[in-house]
Amino acid sequence: MALTISATNSELPLPVNNMLMSTFLRNARSRAPYFLGTMPGEITRNGGTATVKWRRINNLSAATTALGELQGNASYMQGRSSAALAVTDVTATVAKYGNFVIMNETVEKFEPNGQMDAIMEVIGINAGQSMNQVQRNTAEDSQTIVRVAGASDGAVNSEITLASIKSVINTLTKNSARTFFPMTTGSGNQGTSPQLPAFIGICHPDVAVDIAGLSGFNSVETYAGQVLTYLGEFGSLGIAGLSVRFCLTEDASVDANAGAAVGSTGCRSTGGSNIDLYSVPIYGQDAIGTVGFGQRYPDGSFEAGDAMNTVDIIVKGLGSGGTSDPYDEIMTVAWKAWHAAAVLNADFGRTIRCGAKTI
């Protein structure tokens, strides 16, 4: 198998007779919110299994019949009937992910100080972004789909609507899904607003523009001083005492040309014939689970490149290759992670499928 080696005459040219401006060497750090609000699971190293199990004890039926007065002789349990507990188990098997680069000794010896740190940061960013997209696939594809129009993707001919978000909030409420955030009563500062208890929603920046234009939308700056906000959070939208707080991420998937004909919809289209479709997962507590091998994934939003406990960064220095590297010319930098995700309660989440307006 042919391997690509990063050398100074290709990806990392020698900066000879050039002034290296560090301000042009900033890495693009993408946001990674798909772990936000997920229920962490854990698999113990050397535990004999690659499968994690989440167990949910189901709610008991409401007891609406009054207990009668005890009379006569006492009996076992006083003649009362007991309720039966029921559990629902969800399992997921971890899989291994990773990426690496190979560099020759010239990169290490002739590149300016700090370039190795930048390479390490790029590796970390790649790890965070990769795991974010793996987690995204479960959030987008494994929950019940709510389309803004039509019974299939090919019939979707509209951007996200207020009615579709209201429908999801109403469904989660009827299903007893729990919100993540409590209500706030607002601030005395001008231009601020109270916040309703909220579920989490995650969307593409194209969809975020449409959501921000809906009636009843509260931009994040109107409540950021009252409550903790997350990277990429841009606002909230509520109805009937509950709301969704939305985060945007460029990692959200776009299915090109998967919707209805563009026609006069005004929606974005990669090919110009059918609209592009976006997925917007909205969920409450305990809807989605994540697991990393040995340790738990963070359950908050983070920037790709931030420390993730379950990602290993592995550096093999010059000379570590033994006889496969007789001149001590090769070094590698790699990341490796174990991950699994699962929908834990299908009643607590929905994914809206929609287009996005061209702007």
C-alpha positions in Angstrom: 0.0 0.0 0.0 1.4 3.4 -1.0 1.7 5.9 1.8 1.8 9.7 1.5 4.7 11.3 3.4 4.5 15.0 4.2 7.7 16.6 3.0 9.2 20.1 2.8 9.0 20.2 -1.0 5.2 19.6 -1.1 2.8 20.2 1.7 5.2 22.1 4.0 7.7 24.0 1.7 10.8 25.5 3.3 10.2 29.2 4.0 13.6 30.2 2.5 13.9 33.9 1.7 10.3 34.4 2.9 9.0 36.2 6.0 6.6 33.8 7.7 3.6 35.7 9.0 2.0 33.7 11.9 -1.3 35.6 11.5 -1.8 33.7 8.2 -1.3 30.3 9.9 -4.4 30.2 12.0 -6.3 26.9 11.9 -10.0 26.8 11.1 -11.6 25.5 14.3 -15.0 24.1 13.6 -17.7 23.7 16.3 -18.7 20.3 17.5 -22.1 20.4 19.2 -23.5 16.9 18.4 -22.4 15.6 21.8 -24.4 18.3 23.6 -27.0 16.9 25.9 -26.3 13.2 25.1 -26.4 10.5 27.8 -22.9 9.2 28.3 -22.2 5.5 28.5 -19.0 3.7 29.4 -17.1 0.6 28.6 -14.4 -0.5 30.9 -11.0 -1.5 29.4 -10.4 -5.2 29.6 -14.0 -5.7 30.6 -14.6 -8.5 28.1 -17.1 -6.7 25.9 -17.3 -4.1 23.2 -21.0 -3.4 23.8 -22.5 -0.9 26.1 -26.0 -1.1 27.5 -28.3 1.8 28.6 -31.3 0.7 30.7 -34.4 2.7 31.0 -37.0 1.8 33.7 -40.4 2.6 32.1 -42.9 4.8 33.9 -45.7 3.1 35.8 -49.3 3.6 34.7 -51.1 6.3 36.6 -52.9 5.0 39.7 -56.4 6.7 39.5 -58.5 4.3 41.6 -58.9 5.1 45.2 -57.8 2.5 47.8 -60.7 1.1 49.8 -60.7 1.0 53.6 -59.2 -2.1 55.1 -61.8 -4.3 56.7 -62.0 -7.8 58.3 -59.0 -10.0 58.7 -55.5 -8.9 57.5 -54.1 -10.6 54.5 -50.9 -10.7 52.5 -50.2 -7.2 51.3 -53.6 -6.3 52.6 -55.1 -7.5 49.4 -53.5 -4.8 47.4 -52.3 -5.4 43.8 -48.8 -4.4 43.0 -47.6 -2.8 39.8 -45.0 -4.5 37.5 -41.8 -2.8 36.6 -40.7 -2.9 32.9 -37.4 -2.0 31.5 -36.1 -1.1 28.0 -32.5 -1.9 27.1 -30.6 -0.2 24.3 -27.2 -1.4 23.2 -24.4 -0.1 21.0 -21.0 -1.6 20.0 -18.0 0.7 19.9 -16.0 1.0 16.7 -12.5 2.4 16.2 -11.7 5.6 14.2 -8.5 7.4 13.4 -6.2 9.2 11.1 -2.5 9.9 10.8 0.2 11.8 8.8 3.8 10.8 8.0 6.6 13.4 7.9 10.2 13.1 7.0 13.1 14.5 9.1 13.4 17.6 7.1 10.1 18.9 8.3 11.2 18.5 11.9 14.7 20.0 11.3 14.0 22.9 9.0 10.4 24.1 9.7 10.2 27.1 12.0 9.6 26.6 15.7 5.9 26.2 16.5 5.0 24.4 13.2 5.0 21.1 15.0 2.5 22.5 17.5 0.4 23.6 14.6 0.5 20.1 13.1 -0.6 18.7 16.4 -3.5 21.1 16.6 -4.6 20.1 13.1 -4.6 16.5 14.2 -6.7 17.4 17.2 -9.1 19.4 15.1 -9.4 16.5 12.7 -10.2 14.1 15.6 -12.9 16.4 17.0 -14.5 17.1 13.7 -14.5 13.4 12.7 -16.2 12.3 15.9 -18.7 15.1 15.7 -19.7 13.9 12.2 -20.0 10.3 13.4 -22.2 11.5 16.2 -24.1 13.7 13.8 -25.2 10.7 11.7 -27.0 9.1 14.6 -28.8 12.4 15.6 -29.8 13.1 12.0 -30.6 9.7 10.6 -31.8 7.5 13.5 -34.6 9.7 15.0 -38.2 9.9 13.6 -38.3 12.2 10.6 -40.6 15.2 10.4 -40.8 16.7 6.9 -41.9 20.3 6.4 -44.0 19.2 3.3 -44.8 15.9 1.7 -44.4 12.3 2.7 -41.0 11.7 1.3 -37.7 13.6 0.7 -38.5 14.1 -2.9 -41.7 16.0 -2.0 -40.0 18.5 0.4 -40.3 21.9 -1.2 -39.9 24.4 1.6 -37.4 25.9 4.1 -38.0 25.1 7.8 -41.3 26.5 9.0 -42.6 27.7 12.3 -45.3 25.1 12.1 -42.7 22.2 11.8 -40.9 23.4 14.9 -44.1 23.9 16.8 -45.1 20.4 15.8 -41.9 18.9 17.2 -42.2 20.8 20.5 -45.8 19.7 20.8 -44.8 16.0 20.1 -41.9 16.0 22.6 -44.1 17.6 25.2 -46.9 15.0 24.8 -44.3 12.3 25.0 -43.1 13.6 28.4 -39.6 14.5 27.1 -37.6 16.6 29.6 -36.1 19.9 28.7 -32.4 20.7 29.3 -32.7 24.2 30.5 -34.9 25.8 33.1 -37.0 28.9 32.7 -35.4 32.3 33.3 -37.4 35.4 34.2 -35.2 37.8 32.3 -32.9 40.7 33.2 -33.5 44.3 34.0 -31.2 45.3 31.1 -32.7 46.8 28.1 -33.3 44.5 25.1 -33.3 41.3 27.1 -36.0 38.7 27.3 -37.1 35.8 29.6 -36.4 32.2 28.4 -38.7 29.2 28.4 -37.5 25.7 29.4 -35.8 24.4 26.3 -34.9 21.3 24.2 -31.8 21.3 22.0 -31.8 21.8 18.3 -28.8 21.6 15.9 -28.8 22.9 12.3 -26.7 24.0 9.4 -25.8 27.7 9.0 -28.1 27.9 6.0 -31.0 26.7 8.1 -30.0 29.0 11.0 -30.7 32.0 8.8 -34.2 30.8 8.1 -34.9 30.0 11.8 -33.7 33.5 12.8 -36.4 35.0 10.5 -39.3 33.1 12.1 -41.9 34.8 14.2 -41.1 34.5 18.0 -37.4 33.9 17.5 -35.2 35.3 20.3 -31.6 35.9 19.3 -28.9 34.6 21.8 -27.8 38.1 22.8 -31.2 38.7 24.5 -30.5 36.0 27.1 -26.8 35.3 27.0 -26.3 37.1 30.3 -29.0 35.1 32.1 -28.0 31.5 31.4 -25.0 29.4 30.2 -24.9 29.4 26.4 -23.0 27.0 24.1 -20.6 27.4 21.2 -22.6 28.0 18.1 -25.8 28.8 19.9 -27.6 31.5 18.0 -31.1 31.8 19.6 -34.3 30.1 20.7 -37.9 29.7 19.6 -40.8 28.7 21.8 -44.5 27.9 22.0 -46.9 27.1 24.8 -44.4 27.4 27.6 -41.6 25.4 26.0 -38.9 26.2 23.5 -35.9 25.0 21.4 -32.5 26.5 21.8 -30.6 26.2 18.5 -26.9 25.7 17.8 -25.4 25.9 14.3 -22.5 23.9 12.9 -21.0 23.6 9.5 -20.7 19.8 10.1 -24.5 19.5 9.6 -25.1 17.4 6.5 -26.5 18.7 3.2 -28.1 16.2 0.8 -27.7 17.8 -2.5 -30.6 17.8 -4.9 -32.6 15.4 -2.7 -35.8 17.4 -2.5 -38.6 18.5 -4.8 -38.1 20.6 -7.9 -36.7 24.0 -7.3 -39.4 25.8 -9.3 -40.4 29.0 -7.5 -39.5 27.7 -4.0 -36.5 30.1 -3.6 -34.6 27.3 -1.9 -31.0 26.4 -2.4 -30.0 23.8 -5.0 -26.6 22.4 -5.8 -27.6 21.2 -9.2 -30.2 23.8 -10.0 -33.0 21.3 -10.5 -34.0 19.9 -7.1 -33.6 21.6 -3.7 -30.9 20.6 -1.2 -32.2 19.0 2.0 -31.0 19.6 5.5 -31.6 17.7 8.7 -32.4 19.5 12.0 -32.4 17.1 15.1 -34.3 18.4 18.1 -34.3 16.3 21.3 -34.8 16.3 25.0 -32.9 14.7 27.9 -32.0 11.0 27.6 -32.9 10.9 23.9 -29.4 10.0 22.5 -26.5 8.1 24.1 -22.8 8.3 23.3 -19.9 6.1 24.6 -16.1 6.1 24.3 -13.8 3.3 25.2 -12.6 3.6 28.8 -13.9 7.1 29.5 -16.9 9.1 28.8 -17.3 11.6 26.0 -18.1 15.2 27.1 -21.8 16.0 27.1 -21.3 19.6 26.3 -20.5 21.6 23.2 -16.8 22.1 22.4 -14.6 23.3 19.6 -12.9 20.8 17.4 -9.3 20.6 18.7 -10.3 21.0 22.3 -9.3 18.1 24.6 -11.5 15.0 24.3 -10.7 12.4 26.9 -11.4 9.4 24.7 -9.2 10.5 21.8 -5.6 9.4 21.9 -2.9 11.5 20.2 0.0 9.3 19.3 3.4 10.5 18.1 6.1 8.2 16.8 9.3 10.1 16.7 12.3 9.8 14.4 14.0 6.5 14.8 11.0 4.7 16.3 10.5 2.6 13.2 13.4 0.3 13.8 14.6 -1.5 10.6 11.7 -0.1 8.6 13.4 3.4 9.0 17.1 2.7 8.8 18.1 6.4 8.6 15.8 7.7 11.3 14.0 9.8 8.7 10.3 9.1 9.4 7.9 10.2 12.1 4.1 9.9 12.4 1.4 11.8 14.2 -1.9 10.0 14.7 -5.2 10.2 16.6 -7.3 7.2 17.6 -10.8 7.0 19.2 -13.4 4.5 20.1 -17.0 5.6 19.7 -20.6 4.4 19.6 -23.9 6.2 19.6 -27.6 5.2 19.9 -31.1 6.6 20.1 -32.1 5.7 23.7 -35.7 6.9 23.6 -37.4 7.5 20.2 -40.2 9.4 21.9 -37.8 12.1 23.1 -36.5 13.4 19.7 -37.4 14.2 16.2 -35.4 15.3 13.1 -36.9 17.9 10.7 -36.1 17.6 7.0 -36.3 20.8 5.1 -34.7 23.0 2.5 -33.1 26.4 3.0 -33.8 29.8 1.3 -31.3 31.2 -1.1 -29.9 34.5 0.2 
